[in-house]
Amino acid sequence: MKAVRFHGAKDIRVEQVEEPSDTLAPDDVLIEPIITGICGTDLHEYIAGPIVTPAEPHVYTGATNPQILGHEFSAKVLKVGDAVSDVAAGDRISVQPLVAPRNDYYGKRGLYHLSPQLGCIGLSWAWGGMGEKAVVKDYNAQPVPDGITDEQAAMIEPAAVALYGVDRGGVEAGSTVLVSGAGPIGALTVLSAHAAGASTVIVSEPNPNRRRIIQDIEPYATVVDPKADDLAQVIGDLTEEGVGVDVALECVGLEASLNACAEAVRRQGKVVQVGLHMKPAAIDAMLWALKDITVEATWCYPTQIWPRIARMVAAGNFPIEKVITARIAAEDVVDKGFEALLDPAGEHLKIMVTT
């Protein structure tokens, strides 16, 4: 079968591989991926990997590179193991890609995303969404309602990252919010904050193309260029008595962005770290203390969030598909996918791939 595989930095190949066996373990589900998003984690692997893809056998899954990519995807169920009851052949699913023990300290508490042995389909698992077939566990196969499109089903995974950040920030009806960074996760965070009832959403983004996209798809947001505009003044103008926002969500993973969020929140406000930092960040701890703020750090998402997002999407108040800016074939995944997303002057947020 055809698959997009990561071999090393700047080495992603579309090649023929042996397809999975249809002899399944009792809790296995054989699927046919439909459409898959390219994630920022995939980009990091392409630039400087292997980082999270396993050069040595993964501690839990045993997977090693080369790795079939794709952890944001929808699929059709082809066959299920004898113990699988939640889905059946022919069902459409959204893949929840986290793979972890069910019986370690965190698994016994339902905190699967925090397991030290955590693996991920499309990053540290034998299969991924950018292949013509895959095998996942029953808990990875999340059924979706008929009212959700295949693209929306594929977008639930990155939406889960964003919504979890908004949850941790305690965003509610009437909240004032800053989102720092308007990449795919930042854009989904804006949608999440709006769905949660935020009355004021300010977006800080230096890239002019991303500012334009945000203004097109999320017109209720106030979009600011932090290099040219006075972000503090904008926040002062848009918050009660100029005190600052209730919640600031950092969606870039950069020191300057984190510090801008700490400056933006009111006293006893919340800063939520959603973006992943690739190196330590220097912070002004005294400012945090003087403002008596809470800093929340997030990792992935609780896996139980899937049905909730599906309901939100089906109800029409969480239009996560708006973040998609291109759809390409697997054969074009490097030039029109990875390279396009890495272009500083590029005009894309989320690119979807079909195999």
FIRO-790012 format. One line per 2 residues: their letters; for each residue y, x, z of N, C-alpha, C, O. Coordinates in steps of 0.001 Angstrom, whole numbers, plus 500000, padded with zeros to 6 digits. Atoms other than C-alpha are relative to their C-alpha. Layout:
REM residues N
a> Y:X:Z:Y:X:Z:Y:X:Z:Y:X:Z; ...
This chain:
REM residues 355
mk> 498808:500839:500000:500000:500000:500000:501245:500877:500000:501185:502059:500337; 498726:499293:500031:503641:500996:499589:500634:499987:501373:500580:498982:502082
av> 499336:499923:498703:505554:502204:502643:501123:501024:499947:501056:502002:499202; 498903:499053:499819:508805:503937:503569:499684:500807:501257:499593:500253:502352
rf> 500435:499186:498864:507884:506888:505792:500977:501144:500282:501491:501802:499378; 499187:498881:499530:509902:509351:507845:499101:501215:500195:498116:501164:500931
hg> 500733:498744:499837:508630:512928:507523:500793:501012:500823:500208:501817:501548; 499142:499065:499288:511592:514838:508952:501443:499751:499608:501732:498862:498806
ak> 498578:500158:500297:515358:515212:508824:500243:500066:498495:499794:500986:497812; 499678:500114:501427:516648:514162:505399:498757:499919:499120:498804:500242:497933
di> 501260:500088:500754:513042:513564:504350:499332:498648:500271:498450:498528:501121; 500597:501331:499962:512222:509879:503918:499430:499718:498620:500120:499875:497613
rv> 500685:500161:501283:509711:509020:501208:499423:498586:499870:498971:497983:500843; 500701:501235:500335:508465:505877:499529:498679:500422:499382:498663:501038:498316
eq> 501279:499464:500448:504762:506512:499117:498868:499003:500248:499038:497995:500934; 501183:500832:499830:501305:504992:498963:499206:500484:501202:498918:501673:501337
ve> 500801:499675:498821:499359:504855:502221:498870:498991:500103:498902:497937:499466; 501115:500927:499796:496129:503247:503325:500477:498805:500812:501165:498972:501819
ep> 499555:501187:499278:496695:499676:504433:499152:499796:501246:498037:500313:501326; 500762:500212:498769:495600:498510:507888:498728:499199:499750:498653:498391:498824
sd> 501253:500735:500092:492088:497217:508385:500214:498553:500442:501057:498275:501295; 499922:501389:499554:491617:493471:508690:498976:499707:501095:498780:498553:501477
tl> 500830:500126:498810:489108:494106:511478:500908:500212:501200:501354:501330:501457; 498958:499977:498985:491330:493278:514420:499437:500009:501412:498374:499447:501675
ap> 500279:500127:498576:491221:493812:518168:500351:498569:500421:501116:497900:499726; 499760:501393:499612:491274:490512:520091:501472:499617:500088:501818:498470:499809
dd> 498583:500318:499853:495055:490754:520713:500858:500513:498849:502080:500588:498974; 499274:499504:501173:496014:492116:517272:500433:498861:499084:499818:497796:499051
vl> 499518:500927:501016:498007:490304:514595:500287:500807:498734:501081:501748:498758; 499757:499369:501297:497897:491376:510947:501118:499238:499306:501050:498017:499162
ie> 498820:500656:500562:501222:490679:509261:500413:500613:498674:500009:501721:498321; 499384:499550:501251:503066:490990:505963:501515:499979:500204:502121:498908:500186
pi> 498551:499974:499806:506654:492171:506556:500740:499362:498827:500335:499499:497672; 499210:500685:501027:509272:490150:504671:501272:500770:499690:501509:501141:498540
it> 498753:499264:500199:512604:491898:505165:500321:500761:501275:500050:500286:502378; 499812:499075:498885:513699:494779:507396:501394:500595:499967:501892:500957:498900
gi> 498694:499367:499908:517037:496111:508619:499894:501485:500282:498965:501938:500951; 499871:498586:499648:518030:499773:508730:500863:500074:501257:501979:499557:501285
cg> 499333:499931:498706:519035:500561:512313:500700:501342:500181:500390:502314:499492; 499342:498742:499671:521344:503203:513764:499011:501048:500489:499205:502240:500247
td> 501037:499062:499565:518263:504763:515372:499311:500628:498801:499015:501823:498808; 500582:499460:501234:516737:505132:511910:500924:501051:499384:500469:502085:498895
lh> 499019:499048:500550:519945:506853:510777:499985:501312:500774:500046:502388:500180; 500055:498784:499197:519795:509292:513687:498768:500820:499654:498840:502046:499576
ey> 501210:499285:500402:516226:510165:512731:500201:500696:498660:499803:501847:498479; 499764:499450:501340:517285:510701:509117:500904:501225:500061:500684:502200:499341
ia> 499036:498894:499913:520160:512983:510116:499400:501202:500728:499516:502335:500261; 500356:498890:499121:518564:515049:512866:498607:499880:500608:498308:500588:501569
gp> 501302:500231:499384:515025:513846:513577:499020:501142:499813:499312:502088:499081; 500416:501106:499142:512475:513817:514895:500672:500001:501369:500766:501030:502038
iv> 499390:500188:498682:514226:512436:517979:499102:499081:500824:498552:499488:501848; 500910:500929:499306:512278:509355:519041:498706:499782:499224:497722:499299:499785
tp> 501287:500024:500707:509687:509465:516276:499169:501175:500519:499721:502241:500790; 500810:499011:499277:506731:511453:517662:499491:501158:499137:498711:500963:498206
ae> 500550:498799:500631:506132:515015:516501:498601:500283:500552:497743:500816:499848; 501314:499923:499356:503199:515012:518961:499534:498570:500284:500361:497659:500334
ph> 500481:501371:499754:500954:511995:519677:500759:499323:501138:500926:499889:502218; 499247:500750:498992:502918:509354:521560:499130:499748:501219:497934:499487:501090
vy> 500738:500081:498747:501907:509097:525219:499242:498682:500159:498212:498642:500833; 500653:501301:499840:500986:505415:524932:499310:499541:498720:498166:499087:498759
tg> 500546:500536:501250:500439:504534:521269:499146:500992:499236:498310:500596:498424; 500720:498976:500738:499069:507853:520021:500541:500276:498608:499996:501118:497894
at> 499444:499831:501345:501223:507610:516884:500658:501369:499832:501184:501939:500788; 499298:498762:500339:502545:510730:515159:500650:499845:498631:500254:499002:497826
np> 499403:499976:501334:504798:511431:512214:498992:500508:498979:498098:501274:499338; 498944:500846:500566:504965:510684:509350:499901:498542:500465:498813:497985:500615
qi> 499888:501325:499410:506145:507315:510624:500514:498984:498981:501533:499209:498327; 499470:501108:500785:506474:504069:508690:501175:499415:500770:501019:499004:501920
lg> 498794:500458:499323:510021:502985:509518:500102:498470:500015:499353:497765:499339; 499680:501424:499980:511393:499554:510348:499606:499320:501285:498429:499029:501500
he> 500296:500738:498769:511700:497869:513750:500844:498739:500122:500748:498034:501127; 499243:501250:500050:514119:495060:512829:499463:499193:498811:499932:499376:497688
fs> 500558:500657:501184:512054:492711:510684:499361:498652:500303:498988:498333:501433; 500736:501263:499979:510577:489337:509941:498715:500189:499214:498589:501134:498435
ak> 501301:499829:500645:507038:488799:508714:499260:498674:499929:499623:497697:500585; 500927:501129:500077:504318:486339:507748:498667:500439:500594:498187:501538:500315
vl> 501293:499693:499389:501106:486230:509764:498897:499816:498970:498810:498780:498311; 501130:500068:500924:498026:487008:507679:498688:499665:500714:497865:498914:500192
kv> 501257:500181:499275:495271:487051:510311:500243:500341:501464:501092:501179:501769; 499827:499713:498574:494960:487047:514104:498657:500321:500646:497603:499897:500172
gd> 501194:499690:499233:492485:488442:516620:499509:498789:500783:500211:497786:500909; 500662:501144:499357:490144:486198:518558:500740:499480:501230:500610:498305:501577
av> 499329:500420:498759:492332:486121:521694:501437:499539:499769:502132:499195:500725; 498609:500366:500306:495606:485282:519931:500109:498486:499869:499354:497869:499117
sd> 499854:501455:500033:496798:481715:520495:501413:499538:499651:501599:498375:499292; 498610:500426:500200:500588:481695:520041:500402:499906:498531:501316:499158:498184
va> 499699:500044:501435:500615:482310:516276:498695:499906:499231:497620:500213:499746; 501170:500146:500860:498264:481634:513389:500354:500438:498596:501529:500581:498259
ag> 499779:499602:501389:497818:482685:509776:500942:499013:499317:500784:497798:499435; 499028:500824:500693:500718:481420:507683:501317:499844:500736:502320:499468:500128
dr> 498761:500129:499227:503294:481418:510507:501004:501083:499616:500632:502197:499246; 498928:499008:500125:506647:483141:510094:500379:500483:501398:500430:499698:502345
is> 499666:499445:498694:507621:485466:512913:501189:500952:499899:501517:501467:498830; 499079:498892:499795:510355:487735:514156:499267:501004:500861:498679:500632:501877
vq> 500757:498997:499256:508887:490996:515379:500841:500562:501139:501906:501142:500926; 499446:499336:498816:509775:492035:518916:499275:501339:500072:498081:501362:500370
pl> 500737:498775:500310:508998:495725:518413:499580:500868:501182:498885:501863:500974; 500325:499130:498873:508638:497136:521941:498537:499870:500392:498012:498767:500543
va> 501423:499928:499646:505111:498220:522847:499901:500779:501307:500333:501930:501379; 500050:499344:498695:504399:499041:526484:498840:499463:500815:498328:498382:500526
pr> 501071:500485:499125:501743:498765:529197:500397:498697:500690:501570:498476:500989; 499758:501245:499286:501417:495379:530844:499693:500143:501489:499945:499218:502261
nd> 500492:499884:498628:500071:496797:534121:500571:501181:500759:500056:501515:501827; 499360:498962:499198:502344:499676:535169:501074:499352:500881:501205:498128:500885
yy> 499009:500531:499058:505171:499288:537730:500936:499011:499323:501187:497928:499851; 499023:500844:500685:507604:497826:535191:499336:498837:499268:499876:497732:499221
gk> 500697:501058:500712:505080:495861:533184:499612:498856:500915:499705:497691:500528; 500386:501045:499049:503874:493993:536255:501190:499144:500421:501015:498049:500956
rg> 498781:500742:499660:507488:492894:536775:500680:499403:498771:501786:498873:498869; 499435:500541:501232:508073:491842:533158:501114:500837:499411:501805:500393:498494
ly> 498936:499109:500480:510438:494790:532609:499413:501008:499008:499519:502220:499196; 500740:499159:500938:508500:496121:529638:500876:501054:499343:500404:502150:499038
hl> 499099:499072:500685:511555:497783:528074:500330:501228:500843:500896:502192:500326; 499686:498875:499116:511855:500120:531087:498808:500909:500256:498937:501889:500991
sp> 501183:499175:499778:508334:501562:530987:500219:501423:499481:500706:501598:498364; 499916:498617:500487:508285:505386:530771:499093:500268:498803:499276:501254:498089
ql> 500915:499824:501124:505486:504954:528232:500386:499144:498784:499583:498968:497868; 499558:500909:501046:507519:502670:525964:499828:500594:498599:500212:501734:498339
gc> 500065:499669:501417:506699:502801:522262:500707:498915:499211:501111:497897:499773; 499272:500965:500820:508284:500961:519362:499414:499961:498593:499280:500991:497932
ig> 500454:500186:501376:506903:499547:516142:501098:500516:499058:502273:500201:499245; 499023:499453:500939:508603:501381:513276:500637:501293:500443:501416:501888:499698
ls> 499490:498720:499501:509428:504409:515440:498913:500837:500657:498896:502058:500501; 501068:499259:499316:506375:505356:517507:498739:499147:500088:498138:498994:501151
wa> 501153:500895:500140:503587:503066:516319:499432:500260:498619:500157:500713:497734; 500614:499683:501296:501143:503369:513438:500642:499261:498835:500546:499707:497692
wg> 499487:500852:501063:502949:500658:511486:501484:499695:500207:502030:499884:501294; 498594:500364:499922:506476:499513:510699:500334:498932:498983:499498:498565:498157
gm> 499581:501092:500871:508450:496857:508871:500190:500385:498555:500200:499519:497680; 499800:499560:501381:508994:498984:505772:498690:500388:499347:498612:501375:498617
ge> 501282:499869:500666:505379:498720:504723:499548:498621:499550:500059:497617:500045; 500421:501295:500525:503576:495977:502835:499129:499218:500973:499025:497996:500870
ka> 500766:500657:498943:501311:495240:505815:500182:500786:501292:500578:501952:501274; 499923:499342:498697:501278:496037:509519:499112:499264:500982:498759:498103:500773
vv> 500705:500624:498886:499326:495366:512690:500872:500133:501243:501357:501220:501558; 499231:500009:498756:501162:494382:515878:499169:499303:501072:498130:498712:500776
kd> 500661:500714:498910:500130:493043:519278:500499:498554:500042:501543:498230:499476; 499624:501412:499965:500245:489326:520031:501385:499790:500601:502118:498904:500161
yn> 498697:500183:499377:503303:489734:522256:501155:500468:499115:502312:500141:499379; 498959:499589:500951:505188:491377:519371:500313:498914:498972:501382:498923:498363
aq> 499860:501030:501040:504719:488339:517114:500676:498774:500597:500023:497943:501229; 499216:501081:499421:507482:485921:518090:500221:498899:498956:500926:499130:497974
pv> 499815:501073:500987:507313:482574:516244:501457:499554:499948:502166:499591:500954; 498621:500465:500169:510582:481246:514846:499990:498585:499429:499067:498220:498701
pd> 499942:501371:500522:511647:477661:514074:500285:499975:498507:500783:500949:497944; 499819:500141:501444:511795:476380:510502:501458:500142:499583:501743:500538:498453
gi> 498582:499942:500345:515597:476262:510641:500584:501397:499912:501757:501554:499573; 499536:498612:500054:515854:480059:510796:499496:500658:498723:498323:500525:498373
td> 500392:499304:501223:515839:482122:507599:499268:501286:500339:499280:501732:501486; 500689:498725:499803:513779:485278:507132:500984:501090:500409:500665:501936:501245
eq> 498996:498998:499647:516967:487353:507305:500466:499823:501437:500612:500805:502165; 499605:500239:498617:518061:485708:510539:498900:500444:500959:499183:501028:502005
aa> 501114:499592:499150:514606:486287:511996:499945:501519:500139:499629:502032:501213; 499984:498536:499951:514871:489986:511114:501153:500525:500835:501055:501609:501410
mi> 498810:499561:499279:518310:490195:512746:499926:499721:501502:500827:500125:502237; 500083:500297:498574:517112:488945:516144:499924:501287:500819:500482:501342:501915
ep> 500137:498761:499221:516227:492501:517244:501358:500638:500291:501663:500849:501465; 498695:499432:499632:519726:494027:516911:500882:499023:500762:501687:499431:501598
aa> 499235:501000:499240:521222:490755:518145:499624:500030:501474:500464:499765:502334; 500441:499928:498613:519141:491180:521307:500721:501117:500750:501061:500958:501923
va> 499257:498896:499392:520840:494530:521994:501400:499532:500383:501874:499786:501490; 498626:500452:499777:524267:492924:521665:500075:498930:501083:500913:499007:501981
ly> 499942:501098:499041:523526:489762:523623:499665:500475:501411:500228:499970:502382; 500330:499454:498689:521960:491738:526468:501229:500672:500623:501469:500537:501823
gv> 498772:499394:499499:525195:493740:526774:500987:498959:500487:501604:499129:501539; 499100:501086:499614:527236:490537:526894:499508:499333:501283:500307:498994:502156
dr> 500579:500548:498772:524850:489136:529520:500319:500891:501199:500728:500401:502251; 499767:499072:498891:525215:492252:531665:501475:500047:500385:501812:500325:501536
gg> 498575:500045:499702:528986:491984:531390:500438:498715:500666:501565:498627:501153; 499642:501273:499398:528919:488429:532690:501046:499241:499217:501829:498490:499798
ve> 499032:500721:500830:530961:487132:529753:499700:498502:500096:498546:498083:500002; 500163:501437:499857:531546:483402:530180:501184:499291:499352:502079:499932:498799
ag> 498920:500782:500590:533804:480592:529016:501343:500457:500562:501544:500494:501776; 498671:499578:499604:537391:481819:529068:500162:501489:500226:501275:501941:500492
st> 499903:498560:499772:536579:485532:529426:500881:500677:498952:500961:500238:497805; 499307:499115:500935:538809:488172:527866:499149:501256:499842:498673:501823:500825
vl> 500994:498971:500305:536780:490883:526157:500560:501021:499019:501252:500664:498066; 499779:498941:500983:537257:494237:524435:498645:500477:499502:497742:500736:500297
vs> 501170:499375:500603:534589:495455:522014:500479:501275:499330:501278:501230:498395; 499602:498716:500564:534975:499155:521259:498959:500446:498992:497847:500829:499358
ga> 500918:499636:501067:533387:499913:517898:499516:498789:499237:498976:497853:499826; 500372:501151:500820:532724:497562:514994:498920:500353:498990:498961:499918:497840
gp> 501193:499813:500799:529479:498903:513633:499131:498758:500106:499593:497729:500598; 500866:501187:499932:526495:496544:513356:499850:499431:501407:499934:498217:501595
ig> 500159:500500:498633:525965:496343:517124:501330:499478:500523:501359:498458:501211; 498695:500501:499589:529693:495993:517748:500299:498640:499408:500792:497753:500105
al> 499759:501291:500650:529940:493166:515221:499139:498906:500625:499608:497786:500828; 500875:500975:499350:526951:491416:516801:500449:499721:501433:500257:498618:501945
tv> 499472:500206:498654:528526:491930:520223:501185:499042:499975:501339:498219:500878; 498897:500950:500149:531649:490126:519021:499445:498581:499838:499920:497648:500485
ls> 500624:501317:500176:529479:487235:517829:499403:499497:501309:499506:498312:501630; 500615:500381:498730:527639:487260:521168:501050:499551:501010:500872:498543:501694
ah> 498938:500348:499057:530840:487212:523209:500620:498657:499643:500930:497853:500522; 499435:501280:500454:532203:484352:521111:499044:498859:500335:499471:497799:500794
aa> 500995:501037:499686:528954:482393:521527:499948:499719:501491:499655:498597:501903; 500016:500173:498550:529172:482964:525290:501237:499283:500515:501284:498882:501677
ga> 498821:500744:499605:532601:481337:525334:501253:500812:500228:502253:500278:500709; 498802:499172:499817:535023:484279:525405:501184:499385:499258:501062:498981:498102
st> 498816:500595:500617:538529:483003:524719:500819:501022:499230:501518:500669:498279; 499271:498920:500662:539997:486369:523689:499040:501147:499750:498427:501663:500685
vi> 500839:498859:500348:538064:489060:521837:500847:500989:499210:501365:500665:498142; 499257:498923:500653:539787:492327:520928:498995:501038:499526:498084:501407:500267
vs> 500919:499015:500567:538025:494821:518658:500779:501259:499661:501783:501204:498951; 499390:498703:500294:538952:498508:518531:499097:500759:499037:497948:501057:499362
ep> 500809:499355:501033:537761:500226:515340:500890:500826:499065:501782:500264:498430; 499161:499166:500865:539274:503199:513438:499674:499911:498508:500523:500230:497676
np> 500404:500042:501410:537329:502638:510186:500614:498782:499319:500342:497655:499733; 499316:501141:500632:539456:500474:507829:499052:499014:499342:499324:497813:499344
nr> 500945:500916:500622:536461:499042:505987:499321:499118:501030:499105:497930:500794; 500615:500801:498946:534830:497939:509212:501009:499016:500590:500647:497893:500941
rr> 498987:500947:499524:538102:496419:510388:500125:498820:499047:500260:497673:499474; 499899:501070:500995:538281:494465:507148:498803:499058:500095:498964:497839:500033
ii> 501201:500845:499913:534680:493240:507480:500070:499108:501235:499771:497916:501163; 499895:500789:498774:535249:492135:511071:501007:498870:499840:500756:497744:500270
qd> 498992:501043:500197:538398:490258:510100:499490:498896:499090:499888:497739:499228; 500557:501007:500906:536445:488501:507349:498956:499130:500691:498963:497909:500531
ie> 501127:500759:499441:533381:487488:509361:500276:499464:501396:499597:498541:501846; 499679:500425:498638:534966:487091:512815:501517:499846:500146:502154:500594:500888
py> 498536:500128:500070:538522:485825:512173:500661:499684:501337:501872:499854:501473; 499448:500299:498676:538977:484759:515813:500294:501268:500804:500970:501202:501831
at> 499802:498748:499272:538967:488434:516891:501330:500646:499621:501783:500534:498482; 498815:499174:500257:542099:490578:517215:499518:501416:499764:498957:502039:500665
vv> 500552:498710:500391:541278:493806:515377:501094:501065:500044:502179:500881:499492; 499012:498955:499739:543061:497027:516343:499493:501339:499481:498315:501664:499632
dp> 500283:498624:500370:543161:500517:514844:500475:500893:501152:501680:501068:501328; 499574:499245:498816:543145:502731:517962:500765:501281:499673:501428:501849:500540
ka> 499279:498790:500384:544537:505677:515997:501446:499703:499606:502315:500571:499696; 498654:500342:500469:547572:503822:514702:500709:499003:500904:501939:498990:500965
dd> 499418:501051:499173:548111:500949:517128:499938:500381:501482:499164:501252:501878; 499995:499790:498551:548859:500891:520846:499026:499003:500626:499391:497863:500913
la> 501040:500891:499491:545596:499445:522189:500391:499426:501362:500190:498239:501620; 499614:500465:498671:546931:499248:525747:501044:498894:499918:501005:497940:500695
qv> 498967:501021:500156:549947:497249:524564:499400:498693:499501:499762:497617:499978; 500659:501202:500517:547764:494833:522582:499257:499290:501130:499345:498071:501275
ig> 500761:500585:498890:545536:494308:525612:500957:499373:501020:500696:498291:501545; 499013:500552:499075:548575:493814:527826:500588:498697:499513:500818:497775:500295
dl> 499410:501212:500578:549997:491228:525456:499037:498818:500021:499469:497667:500076; 500984:501070:500165:546757:489249:525271:499262:499635:501280:498372:498784:501253
te> 500672:500327:498749:545700:489185:528927:501011:499502:501033:502194:499841:500986; 499138:500623:498990:547086:487271:531882:500736:501052:500834:500112:501908:501461
eg> 499129:499057:499301:550016:489191:533415:499750:501444:499577:500123:502377:500288; 500226:498658:500533:548910:492159:531302:499033:500848:500797:499090:502077:500741
vg> 500847:499231:499076:546187:493120:533782:498854:500738:499314:498303:501681:499881; 501150:499409:500678:543529:494038:531224:498902:498975:499787:498970:497861:500307
vd> 501077:500938:500328:540352:492451:529924:499011:499889:501152:498902:500785:501990; 501044:500196:498992:537612:491038:532107:498813:500930:499771:498237:501478:500711
va> 501194:499234:500375:534885:492894:530237:500309:500862:498788:500906:500387:497822; 499887:499109:501157:534902:495922:527914:498611:500512:499656:497913:501060:500509
le> 501339:499613:500444:531780:496640:525876:500103:501198:499063:500726:501119:498004; 499945:498757:500766:531326:500183:524571:498815:500032:499037:497662:500121:499460
cv> 501060:500142:501013:529374:500001:521304:499956:501170:499024:499442:501031:497914; 499948:498835:500880:529915:503483:519850:499090:501119:500494:498379:501744:499708
gl> 500741:498876:499453:528292:505972:522199:500799:501280:499986:500242:502367:499837; 499123:498836:499989:531299:508288:522353:500834:500017:501279:501212:498973:501812
ea> 499234:499823:498771:533173:509685:525332:501356:499314:499944:501732:498613:500883; 498668:500591:500103:536605:508601:524079:499940:498479:500054:500819:497836:500629
sl> 500166:501455:500007:535354:505062:523533:499692:499484:501399:500225:498454:501812; 500330:500398:498631:533859:504857:527032:501242:500039:500885:501484:499120:501667
na> 498797:499883:499177:537083:506076:528614:501042:498958:499624:501770:498466:500486; 499073:501060:500420:539126:503635:526534:499609:498669:500629:500475:497871:500987
ca> 500466:501242:499368:536965:500819:527929:500376:499968:501478:500792:498929:501989; 499639:499950:498585:537557:501974:531514:501495:499749:500194:501908:499143:501183
ea> 498551:500217:499926:541296:501971:530844:500363:498553:499679:501367:498036:500169; 499658:501342:500497:541193:498542:529211:499710:498886:500984:500376:497851:500954
vr> 500383:501101:499114:539535:496517:531960:500979:499854:501159:501598:500824:501597; 499208:500269:498793:541431:494883:534808:499284:500565:501212:498124:500969:501134
rq> 500636:499598:498759:540785:495872:538379:498867:499025:500337:499018:497810:500217; 501259:500714:499777:537278:494733:539355:499436:499393:498717:498643:498452:498761
gk> 500620:500395:501252:536508:494277:535683:498680:500732:499794:498254:501524:500635; 501295:499383:500301:533253:495346:534043:500065:500770:498685:500625:500291:497699
vv> 500232:499220:501208:532508:498092:531520:498499:499989:499742:497714:500289:500641; 501416:500022:500344:529188:497718:529702:499735:501052:498920:500356:501039:497858
qv> 500377:498963:500949:527619:500710:527962:498875:499468:499119:497729:499363:499558; 500975:500538:500947:525851:499305:524893:499564:501077:499004:498378:501198:498699
gl> 500326:498914:500916:526057:502255:522471:499277:501127:500722:499452:501311:501926; 500781:498909:499415:523748:505220:523048:500728:501330:499807:501077:501698:498685
hm> 499341:498693:500051:525360:508566:523892:498973:501086:499688:497897:501126:500286; 500890:498906:500366:523782:511613:522283:500254:501257:500832:499485:502215:500755
kp> 499707:498866:499123:525407:514004:524790:500773:499489:501210:501320:498387:501169; 499283:500447:498800:526950:513831:528277:501476:499732:499704:502079:500368:498841
aa> 498592:500366:500162:530394:512244:528553:500767:500330:501272:500294:500071:502378; 499115:499761:498864:533242:513391:530795:500808:498731:500257:501415:498176:499341
id> 499302:501243:499657:534751:510428:532639:500984:500250:501152:500880:501238:501879; 499022:499929:498919:537654:509837:535010:499488:499145:501162:499831:497968:501272
am> 500625:500757:498912:535705:508817:538112:501035:499442:500975:500815:498394:501583; 498969:500498:499095:538893:508455:540143:500612:498710:499463:500922:497802:500233
lw> 499496:501243:500595:540183:505837:537690:499033:498860:500268:499453:497754:500607; 501002:501028:499724:536915:503933:538084:500133:499518:501449:500052:498322:501732
al> 499891:500356:498586:537364:504057:541856:501275:499214:500279:501239:498191:500963; 498726:500670:499754:541035:503074:541857:500000:498569:499481:500603:497682:500084
kd> 500053:501343:500579:540303:500083:539638:498840:499179:500552:498733:497985:500273; 501092:500731:499353:537185:499169:541618:499128:499282:498963:498728:498133:499153
it> 500720:500640:501098:535307:498522:538375:498493:500142:500165:498006:500966:500940; 501454:499920:500092:531634:497930:537709:499639:500528:498622:500156:500048:497613
ve> 500482:499459:501274:529911:499979:535015:498522:499664:499872:497704:500068:500698; 501378:500407:500275:526732:498497:533575:499472:500804:498809:500151:500922:497789
at> 500626:499280:501113:524392:500562:531399:498772:499226:499530:497979:498759:500347; 501116:500779:500524:521892:498874:529084:499060:500877:499173:499473:501856:498551
wc> 501016:499347:500832:518691:500028:527439:499191:498909:499316:498531:498108:499978; 500729:501003:500772:517204:497904:524677:500378:498586:500439:501526:498162:500307
yp> 499821:501409:499660:516759:494356:525984:498738:499520:500707:497659:500069:500485; 501209:500635:499476:514408:492235:528053:499311:499249:498866:499963:498504:498134
tq> 500694:500565:501165:511746:491101:525603:499984:498474:500014:499778:497845:498976; 500020:501459:499896:511926:487521:526890:501219:499347:499355:501317:498120:499342
iw> 498765:500543:500567:515310:487115:525145:499783:499385:498618:500652:498661:498131; 500224:500436:501395:513729:486334:521724:500146:498487:499784:500924:498077:498922
pr> 499879:501444:500254:513281:482543:522001:501421:499479:500200:501871:498580:499488; 498614:500424:499752:516779:482167:523415:500874:500276:498792:501654:499416:498383
ia> 499189:499685:501180:518345:483947:520452:499614:499097:498835:500481:498619:498104; 500439:500883:501086:516229:481929:518028:500618:498616:500147:501030:498011:499157
rm> 499373:501311:499784:517540:478726:519625:501489:500035:499672:502014:499105:499061; 498566:499867:500279:521138:479957:519421:500269:500037:498496:501197:499397:498002
va> 499840:499901:501455:520742:480852:515747:499732:498656:499344:500498:498216:498487; 500355:501296:500584:519040:477565:514904:501079:498954:500273:501299:498062:499455
ag> 498942:500953:499651:521847:475673:516670:501287:500250:499229:502176:499399:499207; 498832:499703:500823:524406:477383:514444:501149:500677:500710:502195:500897:500099
nf> 498892:499370:499292:526504:479039:517163:499850:501503:500160:500594:502134:500910; 500202:498550:499963:525183:482562:516649:499638:500471:498583:498475:500776:498318
pi> 500274:499706:501418:525529:483391:512902:499791:501488:499742:500621:502137:499106; 500252:498559:500046:523964:486852:513092:499839:500532:498580:500005:501729:498344
ek> 500164:499560:501391:523319:486950:509341:501302:500474:499380:501279:501157:498356; 498704:499586:500553:527054:487491:508764:500178:501515:499981:500988:502041:499218
vi> 499873:498543:499899:526613:491148:509674:499337:500711:498813:499615:501885:498566; 500690:499406:501155:524394:491758:506603:500989:500179:498852:501687:499242:498465
ta> 499081:499716:501103:526350:493450:503811:499296:500411:498707:499943:500512:497665; 500721:499646:501234:523613:494455:501332:498517:499777:500189:497991:499827:501301
ri> 501450:500151:500035:520017:493832:500363:499481:500894:498887:499973:500830:497761; 500496:499024:500970:518007:496541:498584:498476:500014:499993:497828:499507:500909
aa> 501448:499805:500091:514476:497347:497425:499617:501315:500674:500443:502218:500809; 500473:498796:499315:512366:499962:499204:500221:501253:499165:500524:502317:499704
ed> 499828:498828:500871:512611:502263:496186:501395:500596:500086:501585:501769:499763; 498615:499536:499914:516377:502529:496790:500422:500325:501429:501612:500474:501705
vv> 499665:499949:498584:516165:503016:500547:500828:501223:500389:501638:501146:501312; 499235:498800:499637:517569:506560:500613:501414:499926:499445:502384:499981:500201
dk> 498670:499959:500616:520434:506402:498119:500858:498790:500349:502024:498936:500716; 499221:501215:499783:521496:502782:498570:499911:499487:501423:500583:498523:501787
gf> 500165:500406:498612:520403:502515:502191:500572:501025:500959:501692:500875:501447; 499594:499008:499008:520606:505578:504411:501285:500724:499608:502202:500842:500421
ea> 498798:499270:500414:523164:507512:502382:501217:499078:499953:502326:499494:500291; 498885:500952:500048:525297:504416:501878:500544:499724:501395:501755:499611:501579
ll> 499562:500267:498635:525385:503765:505622:500664:501212:500640:501474:501064:501556; 499412:498781:499446:526302:507385:506346:501317:500382:499327:502010:501281:499804
dp> 498761:499709:500712:529212:507400:503875:501194:499593:500873:501334:498412:501188; 498854:500346:499146:532417:507593:506003:500912:498949:499375:501574:498190:500083
ag> 499168:500993:500691:534191:505511:503373:499186:498780:499582:499662:497942:498815; 500884:501087:500406:531271:503108:503053:500469:498635:500436:501322:498500:501312
eh> 499562:501372:499757:531614:499373:503114:498864:499121:500548:498835:497911:500325; 501149:500754:499532:528398:498376:504850:499876:500017:501517:500264:500978:502180
lk> 500395:500061:498601:527326:497238:508301:498478:500026:500089:497901:500995:500582; 501446:500108:499923:523709:496105:507995:499420:499866:498591:499794:498966:497839
im> 500691:500033:501292:521525:496838:504950:498543:499611:500243:497856:500200:501078; 501362:500504:499851:518256:494943:504594:499132:500494:498850:499590:500620:497714
vt> 500929:499386:500948:515191:496330:502816:498775:499107:499823:498212:498602:500794; 501252:500693:500291:512313:494558:501091:499029:500986:499370:499425:501823:498559
t> 501005:499094:500533:509039:496348:500308:499210:499338:498896:498312:499955:498323
